[in-house]
Amino acid sequence: MRITLCQIVSGPDPKANLELVADGVRRAAEAGADLAVFPEATMACFGIKLEPVAEPLDGPWATEVRRLADEAGIAVMAGMFTPADDGRVVNTLLITGRGLDTSYDKIHLFDAFGFTESRTVAPGSEPVTVDLAGTRIGVATCYDVRFPGLYTTLADRGATVIVTAASWGSGEGKREQWELLVRARALDSTSWVVACGQADPRSVGREPSGRAPTGIGHSLVASPTGQVHAQLADAPDVLVVDLDPEVVAQARQAIPVLANRRF
């Protein structure tokens, strides 16, 4: 399976961010990718009021992403915000193209490091997997990466690749935590972990606002044995990777942690 990670800096305007999606989808299709992965909050960056920009999954923003995916003939995953019933929004990962039309609602909300995502965002509850090009893919969003149980659950449900879309908060030690956690979740699940984050806004001359997690870049792909397979720097860029499913089978035979678990 060939996957393109599209590391971008999204802004507050959903229409302008669609241009970033269009460019990433084009580049992924030109590279022959099966799937283009965009970060959490691709629709609109954190640090703004989210309720005014949230749209349902059949709204114009998601509809345009579907059109781009269908036109390019690839699958696309992109973070957006959908309305919740209680006046908050839902942090949603849209999954579309190649016969897919579903979504994942972020389960673990970022109430940490002085930021309270749950104040404006309602949590999801259901893990999600999809099948693409003969591979079962699990999905997760940002803070989810701190919770091993989600990743082992996705592996139990047949996932051999787990896509993690993020808008990682900056701060002392946060890059090291990001890389360590992605690699650890790959080991926990003996799966490929494809972790695509927002680029660092400072790399494009934009200062982050307040405590909002607006990205640090350094998107990476970790192998089922926890090695860094490929990685970007902090600026907007694309990363094209080929993932061999046989590597998962070999890892699960050599390190059968899923089979050996007692808790």
N, C-alpha and C positions, 0 to 999 in steps of 0.2 A: 504494500500500500504506500502510495506517495501522498504526503501531507505537506501543505504550505502553512507556516505560521506567519501571520500578518501582524507584525508589531507596529502599532500606530499610536499617535497621540490624539485622542478624540477631544473635541471641544464641546461647548454648551449647545450648539445648534445641530439638531438631528439631521437636517437636510444637508448641511455641509459635511457631516460625518458620512453620509451616504456616498459622497465622492471618494472618500478614503476606502470605503468598502468596494466600490466599483473598481478602483485601481488595484486593490489587493486581489480581487477575484480575477481580474484580467491577467495579472502576473502569475497567479496560481494556475490558471488554465493554460497559459503559454508554457508553463513548466511541466504540464502533463499531470498535474495533481488530481487525486480523487477527491480531496477535501481541502478547503481553505478554512483556517481557524483564526478568528479575530478575538480580541480580548473581551473581558467583562467591561460593561459600560461603553461599548462601541457606539451605541445610539446617542449617548450624552455622557459627559464626564461627571464624576462626583464633584461636590463642592457647589452645586447649584440646587435649586428647588426641583425635585424630581417629579412631583405630581403633575405639574403643567406639561411636561414633555412625555409622560407615559402614554402609551397607546395599546389597544388590544392587539392580539396576534393577527387579526384580520384588518388592522389599520394600515395606513399608507406606508409607514416605515418598513414594517415587516413584509408588506406586499412587494415593495421595491427590491428588498433583499432577495425574495423568492424569484422575482423576475431576473435579477442578475445571475443567480445560481442556475436557473433553467437555461438562460441564454448561453452561459458558459459551459453547461453540461457537467457541472461539478456540484458537490455538496458544500454547504457553507454553515458554519457555526458562528454566531455573533451575539454579544451581550446587549440586551435592551432592558427597558422597564415597562411593565404592564400594570394596569390599575388593579389594586386590591379592593376587596369589598368593604374594608374598614376605613377607607380614606388614605391609607398608605399605598405604596407601590410594591410590586414584586420584582425582584432581581432575576430576570429571565434570560436563559440562553436559548436563542432561536436556532433550530436545526432544520435545514431545508435543502432541497435539491436532490437529484438522483433518486427520486421516488420517496424521499423523506419529507415529512411535514409534521414536526413535533417540537417540543421544548422541554427545558429543565428549569425548575424554579429553585434557586439557591436555598439549601437547607440550613446551613450554619451561617448566621449573620455576624458581621464584624463588630462585636461589642468589646473592643479591646484597644489598648494604646490610646485611650482618650477619645475614641470615635464610637458613636452609638448608632450603628446601622439600623437596629431594630426600631429606632424612634420613627423612622420614615419608611422602612421596608418591612413587609410581612414575609415570614419564612415559608419555604416550600416544605414538603414532607416525603416525597417519593423519589428514590433513586431512578435513574433513567439510563437505559442502554438502547442502542440502535445498531442495525446491521448495514454495513456498507462494503461493497467489493469483497464479499466473503469474509469480512472481519466484524466481530462484535466490538463496539466502542462504547465505553462508559463515559459519563460526563460529570464534571464537578466545576465549582466556581470558587476561586480565590481562597477565602478563609476555610472552606471545606478541606483544604490540603493539610490542615492541622489535625484532622480527625481520621485516623487510620481505618476505623470501622467502615466508613463509606467506601473506601477503595477496596477493601477485602470483600465487601458486599457486592460491589460491581464485578469483581473477579469471580465470585461465586456464581454470579448470573451469566458468566461466559465471556466477560470482557477480557480482551488481550491488549487493548489500547485504551488508555483513560485520558481523555482530553480535559485539561484544566485551564479555563479562561480566568484571567485575573486583572485586577487593577491594584497592584500591591502598594501598600503604604511605605513611604520612605522613612528613614531614621537609622540611628546607630545599630549596626548589626543586622538590619533587615534584609540586605542582599544575601548575607550568609545564611540567614534563616530560610529564605526563599529557596535557595539552591539545595540546602540540606533537606528541607521538607519534601521537595519534589523527588529527590533521589531516594529518600526514605520510603515514600509512598510507592515508588516503583519496586523497592525490595519487599515491602509488605504484601503487595499484590502480585509480585513477579509478573508485572505487565510493563509495556511501554507506557511512559507517562509523557504526554505532549502538553507542555505548560506554556501558554501564550499570554503574555502580560502587556499592559500598556507601556509604551516607551516613556522615558523620563521627560516630563514637559520642559525641563531646563535644557534638554538637548535641542529644542527648537526655539529657545529664547523665551519660554513662558514660565513664569514663577508659579509653583504650586500654591493653592489657596488654603490657608488654615491647616486643619488636621485631616482634611479629606484625602483618602488614598487615591492618588492620581497616577501612580505608576513609577517604576524604577527601571523598566526594560529588563534585559538579561533573560529573555524567554529562552527556554531550553527543553531538550528532549532527553529523558533519562531512560536507560535500558533496563530490562527486567532484573539485571544484576546490580543496579544502582549506579552505573557509570554514566557520565555526561556524554551523550552520543553526539550532540551538536548544541551550539548556543550562540545567541546574538549579544551585542553590546547594549548600550543604553539608548541609542537613537532609533528612530523609525527605520524599519528594514523588513525584509522577508527572509525566511529560512525554509528551504525545501529539503525534506528528509524522506528517505525510503526506509520503511519499517518491515523487517523480515519476521513473519509469524513463527518461523521455526526457532528463532531465538527465545521466544516465550516458552515453547515446548521444552527446549533444552534447559532453560532456567528452572522450570517447574519440576523437571525430573531431578536436577542436581540439588535444588534447594526447595524441597516440598513443604514450605511453611504453611500453605493453605491446607494441605492434607494433614499435617502434623499438629495443627492447632488444637488446644484443649479448652480454650476460653474464647 
